[in-house]
Amino acid sequence: MEGITLERAIEILTANVTPIDEPEEVSLIESVGRVAAQNYFATFDNPPFDRSPLDGYALKSSDTAAPIKLKVIGEECAGDFFAGEIHSGEALRIMTGAAMPKGSDCVIRQEDVTQDGENIFVKQRLKHHENYCFAGEDIKAGAVLVEKNSVLTAAHVAVLASQGVAAVKVYRRARIAIASTGDELIQPGEKISAGKIYNSNLYLLAARLIELGFVPKILYNLPDDADACADKIFSLRGEIDLLITTGGVSVGKKDIMHDVVKKIGEKLFWRVLMKPGAPVVGWTCGNFLGVALSGNPFAAYATFELLTRPVMAKLARRADILYNRSRGVLADNFPKKSFGRRFIRARFDGEKIFLPNRHESGALYSAVGCNAFIDIPAGSDELAAGMEVEMILL
C-alpha cells in the first residue's frame, strides 16, 4: 500500500498496537507520571476529625453572648489529643490542625483575646461553628481519589498520601526503542571527520520521548547493512512494544529499511501524502510495531509528532499526549504554493501565528521555539498574513 493520507496511516498504526494491560506496583513517589491500573477510593474521611483552622482558643459560642472571662484549662497542639471536655466558662488553647475538643463549637483567634494569667477575656460574639473545620471537609470516605487510566500527578500523589497509601498499581511503562541508520552518523563527543555528521535525530527523538514522559531504549546506530540490521532488530522481539527509526526509507542505495522489513516483518504502508516526511514505512515484527521515519531532521520531527504520538497515546493509555487542533491567524506570509499537503513549523503565542524563516526538511534550528504545525491542504496558494489557518498544537 503506497501513498496514503496521514489520517489513514494513523488508523493503520493504531490498529496494530494494543494498550498495555500489565500492572505493576510501585512506590507512591515513583507513581508520578504513570498510569493508574485501578480505581482508588478514600477509606476514611479527611480530615479524620473536626479541627481548628487557626491558632487560638476553642470554646463554646454560647459563652460569648456578652464579654466574658474564660479559664484556660489546657493546651493542644497538632498531633496531640485533649481527652477532656470544655464546659461553660472554659477555653482550651489550640493550634492550627489540632482536633476540636469535646464540648467546644468554635475557635477565637489568639490575637482577638486579652490574656491574664490562666484566663482570657473575650469581647466579641462568635457564631456556632465559626473558625471550625469538619471531619471529611476535604475528602469523604468512599470518594474516588484516582480513576483507573488516569495519569498520576503530584496532586494525586498528595491525596493518596493523605489516605496512607504507600504503593500504587500502575501499568508497566511502554517499551519504546529508537535508532538511526546511516554510516555518515557519529555521536556527539566523537571527533568529526570528512563526510560525517553528528546524529541529531536520535537525540531529538530521545529528548522528545523524555519530555512526553517515556523512558526510551536508545539503540544508537543500526548497521547500514540490511542483513545485519535485520538481525539486530529481530533480536528485540519480546523486549519492546515500538521501534522508531530514522533514515533508510527512501529509494537510495543505502535505504535499507525496505529490505529489513521484508526479511523480518510485514510492511503496513510506505509513503504518506504529506510534506515533509513522506517516505515513512509502517511495519510489524512479531509482537512489536515499527515506524521508520525519514532521515531529514525536520521531516523526522514532523512525522514523529504527527504519526507516532497517537500510537504512543494508545499503547501507553496516555490520552494526555495527543496533540490538539485549533485555528489561528497568521502574522507572517508563507510565499509558496502547496501542491501537496504540507506541514510547516510555527510559533503560536495565544493570539497570532508566527513563522520562522526556513522550512526545509533538513533545517532543524528553525524549529527551536516552535510549538505548532500549520496544516496546509493540497492545492493551496501562498499564505498571507491575516489569513486564518488550521494548526496542530504540540
N, C-alpha and C positions, 0 to 999 in steps of 0.2 A: 504494500500500500504506500503510495508516494504522493506528496503534495497535499497534505490535509490541513484543515484550519486549526488554529490554536485551540479553540474550544473542543474540537474533536480529539486532538492529541491529549488534552487533559482528561477527557472522558475515557480514552483508552488506557492511559496510565493509571488513573484512579481505580479503574475496573480490575486492575491487576495487582492491587495491594489490599490486604485485609488489616483492619485495625488491630493493633496489638492487644491481646487479651490475657497475657501472662502477668499476674500480680506478684509483687514482692513487698516485703515490709522494710521500711527504712526509718531511721530516727526522725523525730519531729523536725529538727532543724534541717535535715537532709531532704525533706519533702518539698522545700520551696522550689517552685517551677515544675514540679512533677504533676502527673495527672492522677487524681484520686480514683481508686479502683472500687470504692464502695461509698455509700452514704454514711455520714457521721451525725449522730443525734446527741443532744445535751442529755446527760444523765441526772443532772440536778440544776436547780435554779442558780443563776449567777447575777448579782452576789448571792451567796448562800444564806445570808441573814440580813435583817434590817440593819442599816449602818448610818454613821454620821458622815455628811459630805464636807465637814469643815472642823477646824479646831474650835472648841467652845465648851459649853456645858449642856448636858442632857437634863431635861426637867419635864414637869407637867405644864401644858399650856394653860390649864385651868388656874394655876397659881399666879398667872400674870395679868389677871383682870385689873389689878392695880399695882403700883410699885410695891415691891416686896423684897425682903431679905431672905435668902435661902442658905441652908447649911450645906457645904460641900462635904459629901460623905466618902469620897474616894476619887480615884483617877483610873482611866482606862486608855491604853494606847492600842493602836492597830496590832492585832495578833494576841492581845490579852483577852481575858473574859471576866467580866464582872458578874459574880454569881448572885449578888444581892438584888434588891428591888428599890426603886425610887418611890418614896412616899411624898405626900403633900408637905411642902416646906423644905424639900431636899433637892439637891442637884449633884450631878456627877461630872467631874472634869473629864472631857472626852476628846480624843484626837481623830483626825480625818481617817476614815476607813474602819474605825472601831465599831463593834457591834452595839446597837442601841440597847441599853439596859432595860429590864422588865420594869414596867410602871411609867416609863417616860414616853412622850409622844412628839417631842420637838427638841431642837438644839438652838441655843442662842450663841452668836459669835463671841469669841473671847474678848474682842475689843469693844463689845457693846455692854459690858458689865463693869461694875466697880468692885474691886476685891478688898475685903477687910478680914485678914486672918483666915479663918476657916469658913467665912461667909462671903457671899456675893450679893450685890444689890442689882436688881433687875427693874428697870424703869419703863420698858416698852412691852406692849402686849404682843404675844406670839399666838399664831394660829395652830390648830391641830395639824400635826404632820408638817410644820414649817421646818425647813432645813433637815429633811428626813429622806433617806434613800431606802426603798423597799427591796426585800429579797426578790430575785428574779426580774429586777428592773431592766437589766441588760439582756439576759437570756432566760427563757422559761424552760424547765425540764421538758424534754420531748421535742424541742425545736430542732430544725435541721441546721446543723452547723456547716456542713460541707456536702454538696451534692456530688454523686458519682459522675466522673468525667470532667470535674472542674479542675482547672489549672490552679494549683495551690499557691497563694500569695502570702505575703507577710501577715496580712490581716487574718487569713485563715489560720495560720500557724499560731497567732496570738490567741484566737478564740479557742482553738483546740487545747492550747496550753492552759487556758483558764479552766478547762474541764479536766485537767490532769492527764491528757492524752500524751504519751511519750513516744509512741511509734505509730506510723501511718501506713496503710496498704495503698500502694500506687502501682501503676502499670510499669513494667520494665521500660527502659529507655529504648527509643528507636536506634537501631544499629545502622548508621549511615557511614559508608566509606566513600572517600574521594580520592581521585588520582588524575594524573595528566599523562598524555603521550607526547612524544617528540624528543628526538635526540638533541635538539638545539637547546633544551631547557637545562638550567643548572639552578641550584638552590641558593637563596640569599646566604651570604657568608663565604661562598666559594669564590675563587678567583675567576674573573670572566676572561674569555679569550675570543679570538676572531670567530664570528659566526654563531656565538652562543648568546642567549638572553636569559635573564632571571625569570623564574617561574612565578609570575604574579597571580595567575589564575588559581593555582592551588591555594594560595594564601587568601585570596578573595573568597573562595568558597568556604574555606575553613573558618575564617573570621565571621562570615555571614551566618553560617550554621551556629556558631557560638552565640552570636547576637540573638538568634532566634530561640536559644535555649537548648540546643543539641550538643552532644559531645562527639565530634566526628572522629572516625578512624582514618588517619591520613596515611595513604599508601605511597605518596610521593610519585615518582615517575614509573610508569609501566614500561616494559621493554618495547622498543619500537620494531618488534618482530611479531607477526600475527600468532605464530605457534607458541612462543614464549609468553606472550601477553595472555593468550587464551588459557594456558596452563596456570598462570598466576591467578587470574580471575576465577577459574573453575575451582581452585583450592579454597575459595572463600565461601562456598556453599555451606549453609548451616551456621555461618558466623555473622552474616549481615542480612539486612532487610532491603537495603537500597544501595546501589553503587552509582555515583555520579562521576563521570569522567569528562575531561575537556581535550579536544584535539582528535585528529584521526577520523573525521566523519565526512569529509568532502570526497573529492574524486582524484586526488593526487596519488603519487606513487607510495607515499608513507601514510595514507589514510587507511589504517589497518582495521579499524573497528568493524567495518562491514564483514571482513573475513573472520574476525574474532567471534562475532555473533553467530556466523554460520557454523563455526566449529563447536560451540558450547551451548548455544541457546536458540531462541526463536525471536525473529525480528517482528516487532509490532507495527512499526512505521518508519519511514525515512523521509525527511523534509517536512517542514511546517511552513505554511504560507504566510511568512512574516519576514520583516527585515528590522534589525539584524538577527542572525542566528538561525536562518532557515535550515541548514544541514544538521538536523538533530535526529538521532537514532533512538527509538524506544524499543526495549527488548527485555526478555526474561531469560533467566538461567536457573532452572530448578525452582527453589523457593524464594529467590530474590529478584527484584526488578532492577533493570539498568537503564540509565538515561545518559546517553553520550552527547555532550554539547560541543559546540564549535570551539576552536582554539583561539579565536579572536577575543581579546579581553572583554570588550563591552558586549559582544554577542553572547559570550558565556554568562556574563552578569544578567543580561536581559532574559535569556531563556531559563536560567536558574530561578529567577524571581517569578516569571510567568508560568513556567511549566512545572517546576519541582515543588514549589510551595504548596499547591493544592494536594500534591501526592503526599508530602510530609504531614500535612494537616490531617489527612485521613488516617495515615499509618499510625501516627502518634496520638490520635484523638486530640489534636490541638487546633480547634476551630479558630482560636485567637490569632493564629499566624496567617490566616487567609488575608489576602490583600483586598482593599475596598475600591470600588469605582465611584467616581464623582465627576462633576463638571466644574470648569473654571474658565476665567477669561485670560487670554494671552497678553503679556506685557511686551513681548518681542515678536519679531517676524521670523518665519521659517521659509526661506525663499527657494524651496524645492517642491516640485510636483511629486506625488507619491503614486506611482503606477500600481504598486502592490501595497498591501497593508504594512504600515511602518510604525514602530515604536521609537520615540525619541525621549531622551532624558530631559528632566525638567526639575525646577525647584518651585514648590507651591508654598507661599507664605501665609496662607489662610484667606487671601484676597485675590491675588493675581499669580499667574504662572510665568516664571522667568526661564529663559533658555540659555544654555552655555553656547560658546562659540563653535565648538567642534562636536560632530555627531558620527564620525567614522567608527566602524566596528572595532578597529584596533586602538582607538583612543580611549584611555582609561581615566586620565587625570580630570577630564571634564565631568566625570561622574561624581567627583567629590562635592558634597553638599547637596546633591540631588536627592529628592525624596518622592519622585513620581515619574511615571512614563505617560506621555501623551499617546493615545491610541488613534492613529490616523488611518481612516478607511482607504482601501484600494481605490484608485481613480481620483484622489483628492488633488486640488490645485494647491498653490502656495498658501501658507497660513500667514495671516496678518494680525498685528497687534489689535486687540479689541475683540477678536473673534472668541466665541465660546467653544470650547473643545472638551472632549471626554478624556479623563485621565485615570490612571491607576495609582492609588496612593500606596506607597511601600511602608 
